[in-house]
């Protein structure tokens, strides 16, 4: 550029107004520091929300609504990804499970809920984990017997209700049903011989343990220290409330195991497989089996009924299929003949639910 004499003064004024190169560098560096600081603040905010403010599930739901399908964060000293979308979870759990091995958790939290080197769900002790996995596998191996037990219990359970289901809390009803199936299947106990209050107490204890699990899982060790300080100063202790839920399910399972001693007649493969374990290991295996069978199955059954209620055509198709299966396999016709008569009785009663 060649400024003329006429506009030289204006040119010099513009040149003086422009920042120097070193000023631009300093400005860019300052901006970079601010961006980095803002990024760190966001990471701390996410960590706080996922570990202290909400449960992991609640935080994942909130963040995925506002930030997208996947949220990256730091959890238990390492990178983690949170999502609530079923297709992504299916990819992680079923299609590429070997690519996702880390299960983040704090050791102090695992110790509070009895999962530190115990059980199977979060056990980091490889040898004990493999032994526990074998016990679970044996318990679930006899699929035909499991179908027979589930069919019998479900048929009797359906008959115990009136025709009108509108006043029934189906989530609680599914919880009761799954517990009544788990007791004879895994513990060799007749659930009909137990009082309804006992079934309800066991179900509520399992739900409370799941809540304590969510609470303790990723809480850092220093949180427990401050919680003790708050309790010493007369404040309410969130940790103590969660511990009471853990003790509640332990007491319920101890009572359950005491009942199995006179009732057990080598009918429970699961109890046979854990017979050589110590009491705490045995109790934790029972807690996790009930948690994995009754709690998750009841939620799955509940939302299956919700989706069927929203799809009348699918409900009609399912009813026709069940009635067809019941006609092909009348109750008791295939029993002892190597057939699948165990599932027929439930087919006779399930259509009445719709």
C-alpha positions as CSV (number, residue, x, y, z in Angstrom):
1,X,0.0,0.0,0.0
2,X,1.2,3.4,-0.9
3,X,-0.5,6.1,1.1
4,X,-0.6,9.6,-0.5
5,X,0.1,12.8,1.4
6,X,-3.6,13.6,1.6
7,X,-4.5,10.5,3.6
8,X,-1.2,9.9,5.3
9,X,-2.4,11.4,8.6
10,X,-5.4,9.1,8.5
11,X,-3.2,6.1,7.7
12,X,-0.9,6.8,10.7
13,X,-3.9,7.1,13.0
14,X,-5.2,3.7,11.9
15,X,-1.7,2.1,12.3
16,X,-1.4,3.5,15.8
17,X,-4.8,2.0,16.7
18,X,-3.9,-1.5,15.5
19,X,-2.5,-3.7,18.2
20,X,1.1,-5.0,17.8
21,X,1.9,-8.6,17.1
22,X,3.1,-9.4,20.6
23,X,-0.2,-7.9,22.0
24,X,-2.2,-10.2,19.7
25,X,-0.2,-13.2,21.0
26,X,-0.8,-12.2,24.6
27,X,-4.5,-11.7,23.9
28,X,-4.7,-15.2,22.2
29,X,-2.8,-16.8,25.1
30,X,-5.1,-15.1,27.6
31,X,-8.1,-16.3,25.6
32,X,-6.8,-19.8,25.5
33,X,-6.2,-19.8,29.3
34,X,-9.8,-18.6,29.8
35,X,-11.1,-21.4,27.5
36,X,-9.1,-24.0,29.3
37,X,-10.3,-22.7,32.7
38,X,-13.9,-22.8,31.5
39,X,-13.4,-26.3,30.3
40,X,-12.0,-27.4,33.6
41,X,-14.9,-25.8,35.5
42,X,-17.3,-27.7,33.3
43,X,-15.5,-30.9,34.0
44,X,-15.7,-30.3,37.8
45,X,-19.4,-29.4,37.4
46,X,-20.0,-32.7,35.6
47,X,-18.1,-34.6,38.2
48,X,-20.0,-32.9,41.0
49,X,-23.3,-33.6,39.4
50,X,-22.6,-37.3,38.7
51,X,-21.0,-38.2,42.1
52,X,-22.5,-35.9,44.7
53,X,-25.6,-34.0,43.4
54,X,-27.5,-36.8,41.7
55,X,-27.1,-40.5,41.1
56,X,-25.3,-41.6,38.0
57,X,-28.6,-42.5,36.3
58,X,-30.3,-39.2,37.2
59,X,-27.3,-37.2,36.0
60,X,-27.0,-39.1,32.8
61,X,-30.7,-38.5,32.0
62,X,-30.4,-34.8,32.7
63,X,-27.1,-34.3,30.8
64,X,-28.2,-36.3,27.8
65,X,-31.4,-34.2,27.5
66,X,-29.3,-31.0,27.3
67,X,-25.9,-32.1,25.9
68,X,-26.6,-34.9,23.4
69,X,-26.7,-38.7,23.3
70,X,-23.3,-39.2,24.9
71,X,-21.6,-37.2,27.7
72,X,-17.9,-37.6,28.5
73,X,-16.7,-37.0,32.0
74,X,-14.1,-38.0,34.6
75,X,-15.3,-40.6,37.1
76,X,-13.3,-42.5,39.7
77,X,-10.0,-41.2,38.3
78,X,-10.6,-42.2,34.7
79,X,-12.6,-41.2,31.6
80,X,-16.2,-42.4,31.5
81,X,-19.1,-41.9,29.1
82,X,-22.7,-41.5,30.2
83,X,-25.8,-42.3,28.0
84,X,-29.4,-43.2,28.4
85,X,-30.0,-44.4,24.8
86,X,-30.9,-48.0,24.3
87,X,-29.1,-48.5,21.0
88,X,-25.8,-47.3,22.5
89,X,-26.2,-49.5,25.6
90,X,-27.0,-52.4,23.3
91,X,-23.8,-51.8,21.4
92,X,-21.7,-51.6,24.6
93,X,-23.4,-54.6,26.4
94,X,-24.1,-57.0,23.6
95,X,-22.3,-56.1,20.3
96,X,-18.9,-55.0,21.5
97,X,-18.7,-55.9,25.2
98,X,-15.0,-56.7,25.2
99,X,-14.2,-53.1,24.2
100,X,-15.7,-51.8,27.4
101,X,-14.1,-53.5,30.4
102,X,-13.7,-50.7,33.0
103,X,-16.5,-50.6,35.7
104,X,-15.8,-47.4,37.6
105,X,-16.4,-47.5,41.3
106,X,-14.8,-46.2,44.5
107,X,-13.4,-48.9,46.8
108,X,-14.8,-47.3,49.9
109,X,-18.3,-47.3,48.3
110,X,-18.0,-51.0,47.3
111,X,-16.9,-51.8,50.8
112,X,-20.1,-50.1,52.2
113,X,-22.4,-52.3,50.0
114,X,-20.4,-55.5,50.4
115,X,-19.2,-55.7,46.8
116,X,-15.5,-55.1,47.5
117,X,-13.9,-58.5,46.6
118,X,-17.3,-60.2,47.2
119,X,-20.2,-61.3,45.0
120,X,-20.0,-61.1,41.2
121,X,-21.5,-57.8,40.0
122,X,-18.5,-55.5,40.9
123,X,-16.0,-58.0,42.2
124,X,-12.5,-57.0,41.1
125,X,-10.9,-60.2,42.6
126,X,-10.6,-62.3,39.5
127,X,-10.5,-65.6,41.2
128,X,-13.5,-65.0,43.4
129,X,-15.3,-63.5,40.4
130,X,-14.9,-66.6,38.3
131,X,-16.1,-68.8,41.1
132,X,-19.1,-66.6,41.7
133,X,-19.8,-66.5,37.9
134,X,-19.8,-70.4,37.9
135,X,-22.3,-70.4,40.7
136,X,-24.6,-68.1,38.8
137,X,-24.2,-70.1,35.6
138,X,-25.1,-73.3,37.3
139,X,-28.2,-71.7,38.9
140,X,-29.4,-70.5,35.5
141,X,-28.4,-73.6,33.5
142,X,-31.5,-75.6,34.0
143,X,-33.7,-73.4,31.8
144,X,-36.5,-76.0,31.5
145,X,-36.8,-76.3,35.3
146,X,-36.8,-72.5,35.5
147,X,-39.6,-72.3,33.0
148,X,-41.7,-74.8,34.9
149,X,-41.2,-73.0,38.2
150,X,-42.0,-69.6,36.7
151,X,-45.1,-71.0,34.9
152,X,-46.4,-72.6,38.1
153,X,-45.8,-69.6,40.3
154,X,-47.2,-67.1,37.7
155,X,-50.3,-69.2,37.1
156,X,-51.1,-69.3,40.8
157,X,-50.3,-65.7,41.2
158,X,-52.6,-64.6,38.4
159,X,-55.5,-66.7,39.9
160,X,-55.1,-64.8,43.2
161,X,-56.3,-61.5,41.6
162,X,-59.8,-60.4,40.7
163,X,-60.7,-59.5,37.1
164,X,-60.3,-55.8,37.7
165,X,-56.6,-54.7,37.6
166,X,-57.2,-51.0,37.6
167,X,-56.4,-50.4,41.3
168,X,-53.2,-52.5,41.3
169,X,-49.8,-50.9,41.3
170,X,-48.2,-53.0,38.5
171,X,-44.6,-52.1,39.4
172,X,-45.1,-53.5,42.9
173,X,-47.1,-56.5,41.5
174,X,-44.3,-57.4,39.1
175,X,-41.8,-57.1,42.0
176,X,-43.9,-59.5,44.1
177,X,-44.2,-61.9,41.2
178,X,-40.4,-62.0,40.5
179,X,-39.6,-62.5,44.2
180,X,-42.1,-65.4,44.4
181,X,-40.4,-67.0,41.4
182,X,-36.8,-66.5,42.7
183,X,-37.5,-68.1,46.1
184,X,-38.3,-71.6,44.8
185,X,-36.0,-71.4,41.8
186,X,-32.8,-70.4,43.6
187,X,-33.5,-71.1,47.3
188,X,-35.8,-74.2,47.2
189,X,-38.5,-72.4,49.2
190,X,-42.2,-72.5,48.8
191,X,-43.2,-68.8,48.4
192,X,-46.8,-69.7,49.1
193,X,-45.7,-70.8,52.6
194,X,-44.5,-67.3,53.3
195,X,-46.7,-64.5,54.5
196,X,-47.4,-61.6,52.1
197,X,-45.7,-59.3,54.5
198,X,-42.5,-61.3,54.3
199,X,-42.5,-61.2,50.5
200,X,-43.2,-57.5,50.6
201,X,-40.4,-56.9,53.2
202,X,-37.9,-58.8,51.0
203,X,-39.0,-56.9,47.9
204,X,-38.7,-53.5,49.7
205,X,-35.3,-54.5,51.1
206,X,-34.0,-55.3,47.6
207,X,-35.2,-52.0,46.3
208,X,-33.5,-50.2,49.2
209,X,-30.3,-52.0,48.6
210,X,-30.3,-50.9,45.0
211,X,-30.8,-47.3,46.1
212,X,-27.9,-47.6,48.5
213,X,-25.8,-49.1,45.7
214,X,-26.5,-46.1,43.5
215,X,-25.6,-43.7,46.4
216,X,-22.3,-45.3,47.5
217,X,-20.9,-46.5,44.2
218,X,-19.0,-43.4,43.1
219,X,-18.8,-41.3,46.2
220,X,-15.2,-40.3,46.9
221,X,-13.5,-41.3,50.1
222,X,-13.4,-37.7,51.5
223,X,-17.2,-37.5,51.2
224,X,-17.4,-40.2,53.9
225,X,-15.1,-38.1,56.1
226,X,-17.2,-35.0,55.8
227,X,-20.4,-37.0,56.3
228,X,-19.0,-38.2,59.7
229,X,-18.1,-34.6,60.6
230,X,-21.6,-33.4,59.7
231,X,-23.1,-36.2,61.8
232,X,-20.8,-35.3,64.7
233,X,-22.0,-31.7,64.5
234,X,-25.6,-32.8,64.9
235,X,-26.5,-32.9,61.2
236,X,-28.2,-35.6,59.2
237,X,-26.0,-38.3,57.8
238,X,-26.8,-39.4,54.2
239,X,-24.3,-42.3,54.5
240,X,-26.0,-43.6,57.6
241,X,-29.4,-43.7,55.9
242,X,-27.9,-45.7,53.0
243,X,-26.1,-48.1,55.5
244,X,-29.5,-48.8,57.1
245,X,-30.8,-49.9,53.7
246,X,-27.8,-52.3,53.3
247,X,-28.3,-53.7,56.8
248,X,-32.0,-54.2,56.0
249,X,-31.4,-56.4,53.0
250,X,-28.6,-58.3,54.9
251,X,-31.0,-59.1,57.7
252,X,-33.7,-60.2,55.3
253,X,-31.3,-62.5,53.5
254,X,-30.0,-64.0,56.7
255,X,-33.6,-64.9,57.7
256,X,-34.0,-66.4,54.2
257,X,-30.9,-68.5,54.6
258,X,-32.1,-69.7,58.0
259,X,-35.3,-70.9,56.4
260,X,-33.5,-72.8,53.7
261,X,-31.7,-75.0,56.3
262,X,-34.7,-77.3,57.2
263,X,-36.4,-76.8,53.8
264,X,-33.4,-77.5,51.5
265,X,-33.4,-80.9,50.0
266,X,-30.8,-80.6,47.3
267,X,-33.4,-78.9,45.1
268,X,-31.4,-75.7,44.8
269,X,-28.4,-75.9,42.5
270,X,-27.4,-72.4,43.6
271,X,-27.3,-73.1,47.3
272,X,-25.3,-76.3,46.6
273,X,-22.7,-74.3,44.6
274,X,-22.2,-71.6,47.3
275,X,-22.2,-74.1,50.2
276,X,-18.5,-73.9,50.8
277,X,-18.3,-70.1,51.0
278,X,-18.1,-68.2,54.2
279,X,-21.2,-66.6,55.6
280,X,-20.5,-63.0,54.3
281,X,-19.6,-64.3,50.8
282,X,-22.7,-66.5,50.7
283,X,-25.0,-63.7,51.9
284,X,-23.6,-61.3,49.3
285,X,-24.1,-63.8,46.5
286,X,-27.7,-64.2,47.6
287,X,-28.2,-60.5,47.7
288,X,-26.8,-60.0,44.2
289,X,-28.8,-62.9,42.8
290,X,-32.0,-61.4,44.2
291,X,-31.0,-58.0,42.9
292,X,-30.2,-59.3,39.4
293,X,-33.2,-61.6,39.2
294,X,-36.1,-59.9,41.0
295,X,-35.3,-56.2,40.6
296,X,-34.3,-56.1,37.0
297,X,-36.9,-58.6,35.9
298,X,-39.7,-56.8,37.6
299,X,-38.8,-53.5,35.8
300,X,-38.5,-55.3,32.5
301,X,-42.0,-57.0,32.9
302,X,-43.5,-53.7,34.0
303,X,-42.3,-51.7,30.9
304,X,-43.3,-54.7,28.7
305,X,-46.9,-54.3,30.0
306,X,-46.7,-50.5,29.5
307,X,-45.6,-50.9,25.9
308,X,-48.3,-53.6,25.3
309,X,-50.9,-51.3,26.7
310,X,-49.9,-48.6,24.2
311,X,-50.0,-51.1,21.3
312,X,-53.4,-52.8,21.1
313,X,-52.6,-54.6,17.8
314,X,-49.4,-56.1,19.3
315,X,-51.4,-57.1,22.4
316,X,-53.9,-58.9,20.2
317,X,-51.1,-60.7,18.3
318,X,-49.4,-61.8,21.5
319,X,-52.8,-63.1,22.9
320,X,-53.4,-65.1,19.8
321,X,-49.9,-66.6,20.0
322,X,-50.2,-67.5,23.6
323,X,-53.7,-69.1,23.1
324,X,-52.3,-71.0,20.1
325,X,-49.4,-72.4,22.2
326,X,-51.9,-73.3,25.0
327,X,-54.0,-75.3,22.5
328,X,-50.9,-77.1,21.1
329,X,-49.6,-77.9,24.6
330,X,-52.5,-78.4,27.1
331,X,-51.5,-78.2,30.8
332,X,-49.8,-81.3,31.9
333,X,-49.9,-83.0,28.5
334,X,-46.2,-82.8,27.9
335,X,-45.1,-83.2,31.5
336,X,-42.9,-86.3,31.9
337,X,-42.8,-86.8,28.1
338,X,-39.8,-84.6,27.5
339,X,-41.9,-81.8,26.0
340,X,-42.3,-78.2,27.0
341,X,-45.5,-78.5,29.0
342,X,-44.0,-76.4,31.8
343,X,-44.8,-73.2,29.9
344,X,-48.3,-74.2,28.9
345,X,-50.1,-73.4,32.1
346,X,-49.0,-69.8,32.1
347,X,-50.2,-69.5,28.5
348,X,-53.7,-70.3,29.7
349,X,-53.8,-67.5,32.3
350,X,-51.8,-64.7,30.7
351,X,-54.5,-63.8,28.2
352,X,-56.8,-62.8,31.0
353,X,-54.4,-60.0,32.0
354,X,-55.2,-58.1,28.9
